[in-house]
Amino acid sequence: MAFWLFKSEPATWSWDHQKRAGAKGQEWDGVRNYQARNFMRAMKTGERGFFYHSNDGKEIVGIVEVVGEVHPDSTAPPSKDGVAIWECVDLAAVTDVPRPVSLETIKADPRLKDMVLATNSRLSVQPVTEAEFRTICEMGGVDLSEALG
């Protein structure tokens, strides 16, 4: 199973918004970066990821699950040839991170020195290794059996 991190500005789409979307989840729309889009193309239903508040907070606050595989982003303008350029997945909230894990804490932990968030914090959708996922769950007080499904 692969693991991921999804960044959102809380003023635009917060963890509370994500939780209110319920079990059916919500499109992770509006991503306009080819690398982030390609990561979403690789995602499979059931994979888990972190929900990260960017700009305001800069911390991991929740765990999400991919509930719908890649499909055209409903917020993207149509392309000239009718082929969707921008795609997205659907995400549902799984659980809160009881002790949110800040970017500062992540960067200070040698176990996480190679994490994409620590080395390329601008990318809005990014991969997370299983070791990184487990480490951050431990730091945040998340029950691993719940986090891993």
N, C-alpha and C positions, 0 to 999 in steps of 0.2 A: 504494500500500500504506500502511496506517495502522500506527502504532507505539504501544506501550503501556508502562505500568509497573505491576507487581504487587507489592504489599507483603505481607510475612509476618513474623511474629515468629519468630526462629530456634528458640525453644524449642517452638513449636507445629508449624511446617513450615519446615524450613531448606532452603537450596540443596542440601545433601547429600541430604536426603529427595527433593527434586525430581529430582535426577540418578538416584537409585536407582529412581525410577518408570519409567525407561526410555523407549523410543520411543513406547509407547502413551500415556504421559503420565498425568496425574492431574486429576481435577476440581478447579477452583479454587473450592472450596465455602466456605460459611460467610459469604459477603458479605451483609451486611444493611443496605445503603445503596442507596437508589433510584438515585442518580446513578451509582454504581459499577456497579450492575446494568445500567443503560441503556447504559453504555459496553460492557459485555460483549455486550449484544444487537447492537451494531454490528460486532463482530469477525468476521473471516473467516478460514477455514482458511489457514494459511501466513503470517499476519501475525506479526511479531516484537515482543518486548517485553523490558524489563528485569525481573530478579528482584531485589527490594530487601529487605534485612534491616532491619526497623523495630525500634524500641526498643533492642535490643541490637545495636550495630554501626552502624546508620543509614548503610548503604552499598549501592551497586549491586554485586552479586557475580556475576551471571550473565545469560545471555540465554536466553529461552524462545520457543517457537513455539506458536501456537494450532493444536492438532491435532483439536479437536472444537468445532464451533460451539455456540451457546447452547442449553441444554436445562435441564429442571428440576433444581434442586440437590437431590441425594439426602439432604442433611442438614436440609433445611427441613421444618417441620411442614406437613401438608396444609392447604390453605385450606378454608373452609366450602363454597365452590362447586366445589371440585375443580380450579380453575385455578391453576397454579403462580404464586406471587407472586415467589419467589426463584429465580433462574436462574444458571447458571454456564457457563463454557467449560472445555475440557480443555487443559492445557498440558504440553509436553514440554521438557526441558532441551536446549539447543543447544550452548552453550559457556560456559566460565568467563570471567569478566572477570579477566585476569591481575593487574591492579592495581585492586582494588576502589575505586570512586569514592564518597567520602563526601558526605553531605548538606552538610557544612561547605564542602567543595571546590566543590560545585555552586552553593551560594549565593554563593561568592566570585568566581565566573566571570561577567563581564558578558554573555557570550554566552548564559548560561542564566538570566538574571534573570527572564524571564517563564515559565520552566518551571513547570508545575503543582506539582511536588514542592517547588519553592522558595517558592511562594506559597500552597499549600494542602496542606501535608505530611500532613494527617490522612486524606485520601481514599485508600482502599485499592487502587483500580483507577483509573488515570488515563491520559489521552492524552499522547503525547510527539510532538513534531514531528520530521520527518525530519532537520532541521538539529541538533536537540538529540540525537537518536539518534546521528548521526555524530560529533558533538562528544564525547559521553560515551564512545563506542567508542574514539575517538582517545586520550582521557585515560586510559582503562583498558587500553590496549594490545591491543585486540581487532582481529583481522584483519577488515576491513570485508566482504571477499568471503564470509567465513564467517558474519558477523553478519547480512548481508542475504540470505543463501541463494542 
